[in-house]
Amino acid sequence: MDKRTVRKEVEERRARLNQRELNKFNKEINSHISVSRLFLEGKVIMGYLAMAGKEVSVDQAMQTALNMGKTVCVPQILDLDGHMQAVRLVTLKKLAKDMYGIRTPQEPVEVISPEDIDLILVPGAAFTEHGDRLGKGKGFYDRFLPRCTKGVAMGVANEVQVLPELPTQAHDFKIRYLVTEKALRVCK
């Protein structure tokens, strides 16, 4: 099976979940994140501002991190060639939209060095329990994550996005942890 086919299939599976289920799952996922040792001990947390209806929202966990006085950052798309940087998030209110229509902090922004990030919450189209991740196809995270030298990558998804195997290539970055509504698990 090719990557495009898997993305389409998983998107259809996720689309079958109703809004009540998605809200419940988001709450459970954010709870798993917020009580994890990685989150509690991390000083710099990188989340993401979810595309409505297409990704698990981690807004609740990021708000918890902000309330705890942690440094919180999110991706900022730099170009259409798959490059991004981490920028500081100080509030979940008054956000702008980027070239993809994704919420983003308003300019001017403070860039956070990838080497300073302790925990990176990573969205994706699909994951395996072995740490394989299928992104959206542009390679943003595959290029960015290797630069996070001390950061731990935690995939964030609904259980319907977890598959036994995925078509992967050598450049596809593997995650160390995966969190769904069911649990936070270590990828083997």
SEPAVEX-293541 format. One record per residue (C-alpha): residue number from 0; x negated, y, z. Coordinates in steps of 0.001 Angstrom, whole numbers, padded with zeros to 6 digits. Layout:
<rs>
pos_px_py_pz
NUM_X_Y_Z
...
</rs>
This chain:
<rs>
pos_px_py_pz
0_000000_000000_000000
1_-001355_003455_-000844
2_-001421_006463_001496
3_001337_008368_-000303
4_003722_005392_-000061
5_002994_004943_003658
6_003557_008659_004339
7_006921_008542_002539
8_008015_005364_004331
9_007091_006683_007791
10_008719_010045_007060
11_011950_008195_006193
12_011733_006156_009422
13_011257_009325_011480
14_014126_011075_009628
15_016492_008361_010910
16_015952_009570_014490
17_018654_012005_015591
18_017908_015338_017295
19_018899_014027_020732
20_016429_011140_020402
21_013682_013466_019139
22_014215_015876_022055
23_014108_012986_024555
24_010984_011516_022940
25_009257_014933_022861
26_009917_015328_026588
27_008519_011848_027339
28_005445_012388_025141
29_004696_015774_026728
30_005041_014186_030159
31_002571_011400_029263
32_000097_014025_028022
33_000473_016340_031030
34_-000161_013637_033646
35_-003095_012036_031827
36_-006581_012258_033327
37_-007888_013682_030037
38_-005417_016567_030225
39_-005769_017213_033946
40_-009578_017201_033869
41_-009931_019057_030549
42_-010704_022764_030704
43_-010205_023474_026983
44_-007185_021801_025378
45_-006470_021937_021659
46_-002875_021352_020709
47_-000996_022252_017547
48_002129_024209_016716
49_004394_021533_015245
50_006212_021879_011970
51_009853_021707_013041
52_011378_018303_012411
53_008193_016882_010868
54_005903_016481_013909
55_006186_015823_017626
56_006259_019144_019477
57_003550_019512_022147
58_004690_023011_023132
59_005674_021791_026610
60_002189_020339_027301
61_000503_023488_025966
62_002710_025656_028196
63_001753_023464_031159
64_-001934_023927_030267
65_-001461_027709_030018
66_000315_027719_033401
67_-002632_025796_034897
68_-005077_028451_033635
69_-006686_026221_031017
70_-008023_027565_027739
71_-005559_026466_025058
72_-006269_026585_021339
73_-004553_025567_018121
74_-005668_025081_014511
75_-005879_028028_012160
76_-005975_027111_008474
77_-008865_028873_006718
78_-008304_027779_003130
79_-006503_025278_000935
80_-009609_023044_000751
81_-009020_021438_004144
82_-010960_023784_006442
83_-009632_024986_009776
84_-010889_026476_013016
85_-009624_026498_016590
86_-008156_029777_017831
87_-007045_030681_021329
88_-003335_030527_022155
89_-002295_032825_024993
90_001471_032578_024584
91_004061_030522_022731
92_006081_033683_022080
93_005631_036181_019255
94_003836_033837_016878
95_003151_034574_013205
96_003450_032084_010290
97_000539_030880_008179
98_000380_030019_004455
99_002157_026706_005137
100_004885_028309_007277
101_003331_026877_010456
102_003498_028994_013613
103_000137_030554_014451
104_-001235_033131_016922
105_-001097_036711_015674
106_-004261_038492_014556
107_-006711_039380_015949
108_-007586_035888_017174
109_-010348_034529_019383
110_-012175_031598_017775
111_-012952_028690_020110
112_-016068_026641_019343
113_-015268_022982_018509
114_-018094_021919_020863
115_-016213_023476_023823
116_-012984_021508_023358
117_-012343_018697_025860
118_-009084_017234_024511
119_-007647_017486_021008
120_-003980_016576_020482
121_-003846_015347_016899
122_-000689_015107_014784
123_-000475_012690_011890
124_001828_010937_009482
125_001048_007494_010934
126_-001295_005728_013363
127_-002360_002236_014390
128_-003095_000969_017889
129_-006703_000537_016702
130_-007154_004302_016282
131_-006603_004602_012547
132_-004847_007820_011552
133_-003131_008812_008352
134_-002881_012596_008044
135_-000911_014741_005653
136_-003510_014388_002908
137_-005597_017576_003025
138_-008290_016309_005432
139_-008150_019233_007887
140_-008582_017076_011000
141_-010998_014637_009299
142_-013325_017608_008672
143_-012758_019335_012027
144_-012826_016482_014571
145_-016460_015378_013989
146_-017487_018914_015083
147_-015779_018403_018471
148_-018817_016710_019967
149_-017482_016283_023518
150_-013780_016398_022716
151_-011568_013336_022903
152_-009002_012904_020113
153_-005504_011852_021205
154_-003063_011025_018435
155_000509_012224_019048
156_003418_010448_017364
157_006764_008792_017717
158_006726_005018_018044
159_008234_004701_014527
160_004968_006207_013205
161_002828_003395_014659
162_002072_000682_012114
163_000064_-002566_012301
164_-002387_-001289_009677
165_-003042_001693_007425
166_-004931_002252_004193
167_-008037_004068_005437
168_-011355_005204_004028
169_-014783_005723_005602
170_-014244_009489_006051
171_-010948_009022_007970
172_-011558_010024_011603
173_-010515_007450_014231
174_-008714_008574_017388
175_-009553_007249_020872
176_-006079_007499_022442
177_-002524_007396_021126
178_000510_008818_022897
179_004111_008050_021949
180_007377_008137_023861
181_006548_004647_025171
182_003125_005296_026681
183_-000373_006677_026406
184_-002632_003908_025175
185_-006333_003464_024607
186_-007116_002547_021002
187_-009141_-000653_020691
</rs>
